[in-house]
Amino acid sequence: MRDKEKHIFHRDVQDALELIGGRWRGAIMASLCGSHKRFSDLKADLNPVTSRVLIRELRYLEHNRLIVVERSSLAANSVLYSHSEHGSSCAPIIIQLRDWAVKHRIIMLDVIKENSNSKT
């Protein structure tokens, strides 16, 4: 890969991580995989997120067209959040990321066990 291609590759990865990175965005996107959720459902899934932070992150994801906010005309407080069509294309990546995290956790537990065994 040439330097310019490497730079573009790194920038693209950085952009993707900015969209779903951080403490809550990826978790919100994961929570919405395959379902619509109300604000209270998301808040319960992501406990201990504060309402203020959750609102900010939901607005960010909506602004970036990763989620859709459906407001009911029948009930004033009836709002559902879901992946947009574009956001749902991220679901397989989120699932793969979760699978990788589970494998990494197992590896790290093995490292901890090895370290504790070598100290005794």
N, C-alpha and C positions, 0 to 999 in steps of 0.2 A: 504494500500500500504506500503510495506516495505521501509526502508531507501534507499536501492540500487535502487529499482524501482522508488521512488520519484526523486532521483538524475538523473536517465536516462530520466524520464518524463520531468523534468525541463530543462535538457540539450537539449532534442529534440525540445522543444518549443523555447528555446533560439536560436537554430540553424535555425529554420524556420523563426523566426523574424529577424535574421541577414540577411537572404537571401532577404526578401522582405520588411524589415524595413527601417528605415531612412526616410528622407524627400522625396526622389524621386523614389526609387525602386518600392514601392507599387503603386505609381501613374503611373509609366511606365507600370507595369503589368496590371493595371486597364485600361489604355488607349489602350492597345493592345488586350483587351478582344474582341474576335470575329472579329478582323480585322487586316489587314496588314497596316503598317504606314510608311511613309517616315520620315526622320529625321526632316524635317521642320514641318510636321504634329504633331509629338511628341512634338517638341519645342513649337508650338502654344498651344497644349493641356496643357502643363505644365508651361506655362508662370508664373513666371519670371525665370525659370531655365536658366542658362547660357549654351552656347554650350559646353564649356569645361567640366562642371559637367555632362551634359547629355551624352557626349561621354564616360566619365569615367564610369558612371552607366550602360550604354548599354554594354560596354566591360565586366563589372563585371557580368551582367546577362547572356551574351553570354558565358563567361568562365564557369559559373555555369550551363550551359545547360538549362536555363529557356527561352531564346529567340533564334531565328534563324535570321541570317543576310543573306539576299539574294542579292548578287551583280550581276547586269545585265552585260552580256558580250557585249550587244549592245550599252549601253550608259554608259559612264565613271562614271557619278554621280548618276546613278540610283541604289539606295539601299533601300530595304524594310526590315522592322523589323516586326517580328511576334512571337507569342508564339511557342516554340518548343512543341513537343508532351508532354514532361514532364511538361513544363511550363503551357500548357493549362489545365493540371489536377489541377492547382492552381486556375483557374477561379471561380469555385463554392465557394472556400474559400474567394476569394476577394469579390464576390457578397455578401456573408454572412457577411463579415466584414463591407461592406458598409451599409447593412441593420441594423446591430448593431449600427453603428455610427449615423445613422439617428435617431434611437430610443434613443440613449444616448443624442443626441443633444436636443431632445424634453424634456427629463427628466431634463437636465441642464437648459433649458429655464424656466421650471416650478420652479426649485430651485431659479433661479434669480428673478422670479416674486414673489415668496413667501418671499424672503429676502427683496425685495423692499417694499412689502406690510407691513412687520413687522416693518420696520423702520419708517413708516408714522403714 
